[in-house]
Structure formats: C-alpha cells, structure tokens
Amino acid sequence: MRDMDIKRYENLIKREAAEAFEGLFCLLTEHNKMYNLTSITDREGVYSKHFLDSVCGESFFPTGADVCEVGSGGGFPSLPLKIIRPDLKFTLIESTGKKCGYLQTAVDKLGLDNMKIVNGRAEELAVDNSFREKFDVCTARAVARLNTLCEYCLPFVKTGGSFVAYKGDCDGEVEEAQNAIIILGGSLSEVVKFELNGEKRSLVIIKKEAPTPEKYPRGRGLERKRPL
C-alpha cells in the first residue's frame, strides 16, 4: 500500500481551504434534495467520502492540465480538485440536465474559473473532434466498471496523457480491463491503494500510448452491454 499523505489533504480541506469546502458542502446538501446528487449527506461522510477522496488523486494531475471529467454527477472529483488546484482547467461532462444546472450553480457560487459544463453523453462527445483526444487527463469516479469506463474515457485523452480512475477495492476490475486498455491505446501505469476511515480506495492510472481506434467508443450502449 502506497504511503498517501492523508493528513496533508485533511489540512487543506479543513483549514487552508475551509471556507470554500464549507460552501461546497452547503450547496451540495441544499441541492441534493432536488437533484439526488448523493446518498451521503452527513458532514463527516461528505468530507471524508467525497471531498477527501477526491483530492487524494491531485498529484496525478500535471500543473495546468486540461482535464475532462466523465459522468460528473455531484462534481467529484472535479470540484474539490479545482478548489485546491486552481491551475487545473476542467470540462465536466454530465448527461442529466438538472445535475448540469447544479454544477453550474456550484461553479458560479464558488467563483471557480476555467470550468466548462457540458450536458451530453460521453460516448457521443468522444467522437466529436472538439473533444476527442483533446485532454491531458480524463477522470471519472463511481461511473462504471473499469473495462466500460476505459471505452468512455480514453478516447478523450491525447497521446501522452493519462486516465485517472477513482475506485474502491478494484483488483478484479483491473484484471478484466487489461484487454480494453490495450485495444484503446493505453497501458496500465500504476494502481495506488490506500484507506480512508477503514475503507479501501484505489486510483488506477492509465497512460495513453497511442491514438484510440476510430470505431471506439462504439455507442448504442455496447460499452456496458459488451465490454471489451
């Protein structure tokens, strides 16, 4: 298990950027009643399972990186990462319009710049030349199993960039995703395992070694129905 500096990140959230994270907590819990953004609403749970978990991956985002987040939902990991890493530029992709409305509200209320909210489906946007292979990093958290997630995310990443997947205990998923990673132009770089309050967490880092073949993502739900 890699030595993750959890205390440093806790200090960032609860002291150095306490006001911003408190604002985010209030926005999340207020809008959750309307948009069902998360099942976790208690303060300790949100701060640990959403905020702290999100920022633990920040070292895998290069300085000034142009980042695409797939399936943004409540804005994790993007919003916490942006609070502690204002140098990052984000494009948040979310298929549910109401959740996009929340994300825009959060970005505006917190005064976060270089945050673009896109209402659309990843498998459709990934074939659009405005998005395909345009990003330094693509990230996703709690969206799908890794083999499916790779087909959604790797097409957004430029050659030389990376895909950062936030996962729980994922040894089985990593093994079953090996074929998809290779087909889509990636290579497994690292799996970082750590614990948050006794829960197993993982960061799967996949490097983009070659362009993704044009036929991927396949669309029509095949990414989930028949994973590579």
N, C-alpha and C positions, 0 to 999 in steps of 0.2 A: 504494500500500500504506500503510495507516494505521500510525502510529508506536505500536506496542504496547510497554509498559514491561515487557519480559520480565525484566529484571534485578530489578525490584521484586518480581515474583512468585516468582522463584527464591529471593530472600532470605526471603520469607515462608515458603516451603516448607522450606528447608534450615537456617534459623536461628530465626526468630521462632516458628514452629510445628513445629520439627523433631521433637520428641517425639511429637506426635500423628500426623504423617505417617509416622514410623518405625513406630508402632503399626499404622497402616493398612496399610503395606507388609507387615508380618509377618502380619497377618490375611489379607490378600489371597492371598499366596503359600501360606500354610498351607491355606486352604480351597479354593484353586484345584485342588488335587489331587483333591478330591472333587466339586466342582461345575462345573469347567471354566468359570471366570469370565472368563478372558482367555488369549490366546495369548502375551502379553507378560509374562514373569516375571523378567527380569533387572532389577537395581536401577536402572540408568541408564534403561532403557526404560520402566519403570513410572513413575519420577519425571518423565520428560520427556513421554511419550506419554499418560499418564493423569493424573497429578497436575497438572503444569504446564499442560497443555492445558485441563484442567477449570477451573482458577482464572483463566485468561486472559479468561473471559467475565464476571467478577464485577461489572464496572461497569454491566452491563445489568440487574442485579437491584436494584430500589429498596430503600432501607432498610426493614427489617421486612416485606418482601414475603412473601406466602403463595404458595409455589411448588409446582407439580405436575411431577414428572418421569415421563415415559413410557418404559417399557422400561428400567428401572433397571439390570438385569444386575449388574455388579460395583459399582455405585454411583457411576458417573461421568456427569455432573459433580457430583452431589449431595453426596457425602461430602467431597471436597476443598473444595467451596464452603462447606459448613457449618463446616469446621474454621477457615477464615479469616474467615467471615461468620456468627458465632453469632446475629446478629439475624434471619437468614432462618428461615422455617418451611417444612418440606418434607413433601409427601405423595409417597411413592415407589410407583409402580405397576409391578409385575412379574408376569408370567403364570406363571413357573416357581416352584413352591413351595419347592424346595431353595434357590434363589437368594434368595428372601424370607427363608429361615432364616439365610443368611449375612448379609444386610443387617441383620437384627435383631440378630444377634450383634455386628456391627461397631458399630452404634449404641450398644448396651449397653456394650461393652468400652471404647469411646472416650468414653463419658459425654456423648453428644450429645442435647440435649433438642429438643422440638418436631419430632420425626422420626416420621412415621407410615408404616408399611409396609403396602401393600395388595396382596394376592395376587389378581390379576384381569386381564382384558383391557381395553385402553384403549377399544376400540370398544363394549364393553358398559357400562363405567363412565361413559362420556361421555354416555350418555342417562339416567343416574341423576341426579335433581335434587340429590342430596347432593354431586355432583361437577361437574355441568355449569355452566359459566360462573361458577365459584366462586373462581378463582385469579387473582392479579395477574400471574403469569408461569407459562408452561408451558415445559419444556425437554426436549430429547432429544439423544442422541449415539449415532451408529452404529446406528440402528434400521431405517431405510428411506430410499428416495429422497424428496426433499423434497415432491413432489406428494402422495405417500401419507402422509407424516409430517404434513402440514398437516391432513389429514382426521382423523388420530388426535388431534392436539394442540390445534388452535384451538377445538374445542368446549369445552375445559376453561377457556378464558381468558375472563374478564369483559370487557365492553366498556371500552376504555381501557387494557387490559393489553397484554401482549406475549408472543409466542412466540420463544424463543431457541433456534435450531438450531445444534448444533455439527457442522461439516462439514469435509471436506478441500477439494480444488480442485473447486468446485461451480458454475461459471458455467453449464454446461449444465442442471444441475438447477434452478437459479433461474429460468432462462428457461422451462423446461417446466412449472414450478409456478405461473406467473402466473395461469392460469385458476382453479386450485384456491384460491389465496389470495383472489381476488376473490369467488368463489362462497361461501366460508366466512366472509366478513365481515372479511377482513384487508386490509392494504396493506403492501407492501414498504417498510420504513423505511430499512434500511441493510444492506450486506454488508461486513463487516470482514475484510480479508485480511491474514495475517501468516505468518511462518515459524517453525517450531520445529526446530532442528537440520537445516535444509535441506529440511524437508517443508512443503508448502503446507497451510495451515489456514484455515478461514473460520468466521465467526459470522454467521448470517443472522438479522436482527432483523425480525420481522413484527408490526406493530401491529394490535390488534383494534379495528376501527372500528364494527362493527355486530354484532348477535347472529347466531350461526350458524343457518341454517335448520334446522328441527326434523328433517328427514329425514337429516341428517348427524350422525355417521358412518353409513354405510349398513349396515355389518356384513356377515356371511357372506363375508368375505374380499374383498369388492369394492374395498376401499381399495387393495389390492395388484394385484388382477386387472385392474381397470378404473379407473385413477387419473383424477381429474377433469381 
